[in-house]
Amino acid sequence: MTPDVIATIVAAFGTTATLFGGLAATLHRMLQRMELRIDRRFERVDAQFIEMRSELHAEIGQLRGEVRQVAADIVEVKIAVARLEEPKPMLLHAR
């Protein structure tokens, strides 16, 4: 092989390596940017979930209080119905 052929082969490999290196660096930078964007978006979504969770906990606490109140009201209604339905006194007793 002549030195010209060897120089051409080395230059071709060098050019190919440079192109692939640049492509790899560009892809790496693009992936980093995408990951950063995705991480920011997930952080916002996580913050929204935390906010919604705290709101739900507050609403659940309020609903529990309302359910307790309804349960107490039902007991009062049961007592009132029982008083209304008590047996009526009979004037004549059957034997």
C-alpha contacts under 8 A as a table, 3 or more apart, distances in Angstrom:
res1	aa1	res2	aa2	distance
1	M	5	V	6.42
1	M	6	I	6.87
2	T	5	V	5.46
2	T	6	I	6.50
3	P	6	I	5.06
3	P	7	A	5.98
4	D	7	A	5.08
4	D	8	T	6.14
5	V	8	T	5.03
5	V	9	I	6.17
6	I	9	I	5.14
6	I	10	V	6.10
7	A	10	V	5.11
7	A	11	A	5.99
8	T	11	A	5.04
8	T	12	A	6.08
9	I	12	A	5.06
9	I	13	F	6.19
10	V	13	F	5.11
10	V	14	G	5.97
11	A	14	G	4.92
11	A	15	T	5.99
12	A	15	T	5.14
12	A	16	T	6.08
13	F	16	T	5.07
13	F	17	A	5.97
14	G	17	A	5.09
14	G	18	T	6.04
15	T	18	T	5.05
15	T	19	L	6.13
16	T	19	L	5.13
16	T	20	F	6.10
17	A	20	F	5.16
17	A	21	G	5.85
18	T	21	G	5.01
18	T	22	G	6.09
19	L	22	G	5.17
19	L	23	L	6.11
20	F	23	L	4.92
20	F	24	A	5.96
21	G	24	A	5.06
21	G	25	A	6.14
22	G	25	A	5.08
22	G	26	T	6.09
23	L	26	T	5.09
23	L	27	L	6.11
24	A	27	L	5.14
24	A	28	H	6.01
25	A	28	H	5.01
25	A	29	R	6.18
26	T	29	R	5.20
26	T	30	M	6.16
27	L	30	M	5.00
27	L	31	L	6.08
28	H	31	L	5.17
28	H	32	Q	6.23
29	R	32	Q	5.08
29	R	33	R	6.27
30	M	33	R	5.17
30	M	34	M	6.17
31	L	34	M	5.02
31	L	35	E	6.03
32	Q	35	E	5.11
32	Q	36	L	6.10
33	R	36	L	5.04
33	R	37	R	6.16
34	M	37	R	5.07
34	M	38	I	6.04
35	E	38	I	5.00
35	E	39	D	5.93
36	L	39	D	5.05
36	L	40	R	6.18
37	R	40	R	5.16
37	R	41	R	6.17
38	I	41	R	5.03
38	I	42	F	6.08
39	D	42	F	5.07
39	D	43	E	6.06
40	R	43	E	5.03
40	R	44	R	6.33
41	R	44	R	5.16
41	R	45	V	6.24
42	F	45	V	4.88
42	F	46	D	5.88
43	E	46	D	4.99
43	E	47	A	6.11
44	R	47	A	5.06
44	R	48	Q	6.24
45	V	48	Q	4.99
45	V	49	F	6.18
46	D	49	F	4.98
46	D	50	I	6.16
47	A	50	I	5.08
47	A	51	E	6.17
48	Q	51	E	5.04
48	Q	52	M	6.06
49	F	52	M	5.03
49	F	53	R	5.92
50	I	53	R	5.01
50	I	54	S	6.24
51	E	54	S	5.27
51	E	55	E	6.26
52	M	55	E	4.99
52	M	56	L	6.03
53	R	56	L	5.00
53	R	57	H	6.12
54	S	57	H	5.05
54	S	58	A	6.27
55	E	58	A	5.13
55	E	59	E	6.18
56	L	59	E	4.97
56	L	60	I	5.91
57	H	60	I	5.06
57	H	61	G	6.15
58	A	61	G	5.17
58	A	62	Q	6.29
59	E	62	Q	4.97
59	E	63	L	6.06
60	I	63	L	4.95
60	I	64	R	6.08
61	G	64	R	5.13
61	G	65	G	6.43
62	Q	65	G	5.20
62	Q	66	E	6.34
63	L	66	E	4.92
63	L	67	V	6.04
64	R	67	V	5.01
64	R	68	R	6.18
65	G	68	R	5.13
65	G	69	Q	6.27
66	E	69	Q	4.99
66	E	70	V	6.16
67	V	70	V	4.99
67	V	71	A	6.07
68	R	71	A	5.03
68	R	72	A	6.21
69	Q	72	A	5.10
69	Q	73	D	6.17
70	V	73	D	4.93
70	V	74	I	6.09
71	A	74	I	5.04
71	A	75	V	6.35
72	A	75	V	5.16
72	A	76	E	6.40
73	D	76	E	5.03
73	D	77	V	6.19
74	I	77	V	4.95
74	I	78	K	6.09
75	V	78	K	5.05
75	V	79	I	6.25
76	E	79	I	5.13
76	E	80	A	6.20
77	V	80	A	4.99
77	V	81	V	6.07
78	K	81	V	5.11
78	K	82	A	6.06
79	I	82	A	5.06
79	I	83	R	6.23
80	A	83	R	5.13
80	A	84	L	6.32
81	V	84	L	5.01
81	V	85	E	6.10
82	A	85	E	5.14
82	A	86	E	6.07
83	R	86	E	5.49
90	M	93	H	6.57
